[in-house]
């Protein structure tokens, strides 16, 4: 373990250091991250120690404000005294305040963003990343690159596209959402992957785009839904019905669902809230604003 004070970890925080790949795995409650860094040894060690210190307080800061963060308020005050992760969550969902959303829609990406910022603070790294359950915060130095797969439903399954991200593209966050993911969804997208300027922005946008992926024929029994609170009494979605099962769609139904999500995603691109997005519905997909990116395989 690169971190000198491993014994200072809370009893329920788990840590593991992977020496060959310069990766640090940290877990605390629902937060499960893998961090990577490249640079000279002294800078990597300092970066991981900074991450190590910051990680221990992240869940505490969120938990202290959890009941408030689950509320669908019209706006959330950006109090400078709030924990940094909580402030990031609130800021990320601000553009969607006219629709239903809570700051919890950006929790995974916000945690990744905050931990990356602490990891890189005053450090000289070539590149670094924090992957929080698939939502990734990314730092790239000059001439560096990061390879990413989009719409990967599960580890080991093939992505529908792979690309190289370079620093000049302004992409520092990647997030994926969908009804088969870790969180609940109001839509029928198997997966929505978003590339944005931050992981918190990508997380909020992926959630919202996925919620818009629907078709008008769902009333024919093709989609099974249940109130979120019946699955999780603490869910921020409350009585809203979340997708549980989706029957096989016709090509037209897939097209309608994809088009619905794509229209919303294009609005986010036009408003500069995201850089690009991919939407997957039953093995058919659509890409939004991906023409400027460097696709390396599909």
Secondary structure, DSSP 8 states (H G I E B T S, - for coil): ---TTGGGS-TTEEEEEETTTTEEEEEETTEEEEEEEES-HHHHHHHHHHHHHHHHHHHHHHHHTHHHHTS--S-----TTS-HHHHHHHHHHGGGTTSS--GGGGHHHHHHHHHHHHHHTT---SEEEEEETTEEEEEE-TT-EEEEEES--STTS--SEEEEEEGGG---EEEEE-TTSSS--SS--SEEEEEESSHHHHHHHHHHHHHH---GGGGGTTEEEEEHHHH-TT-TTTT-EEEEEE----HHHHHHHHHHHHHHHHHHHHTTS-SEEEEEETTEEEEES-TTSEEEE-
